Amino acid sequence: MLVQLTVDELRELIRAEVAANEKPVKLLYTTKEAAGMLNVEESWLASKARAGLVPFRMLGHYRYFSMSDIETIIDNGRVPVVQVGHDGQRVSADSETPRVKSIQTRDSV
């Protein structure tokens, strides 16, 4: 028995097979997953959520973030800039006190 398919039929068959093997898109992310997507510490994201500074959703007593919540956090500039100091320690721009002191140069005298 010989089966002949047109190019369009073959394409549709391949699309259907690929779609069947794809993982479903997640609708909600845990604090740990969302922090990883935002490239921030989990504790930072949790504290901002507790303070009501970033959007999130509660299911029972569990906190979740939708993709819309994550995009809003990024769009509103709520994600801190984290830099690494010369001593290898992480320095967050979100901190209250700067760790770098300015020095005088000949030009600034």
Buried (B, 14 or more C-beta within 10 A) or exposed (E): EEEEEEEEEEEEEEEEEEEEEEEEEEEBBBBEBBBEBBEBBBEBBBEBBEEEEBBBBEEEEEBBBBBEBBEBBEEEEBBBEBEEEEEEEEBEEEEEEEEEEEEEEEEEE
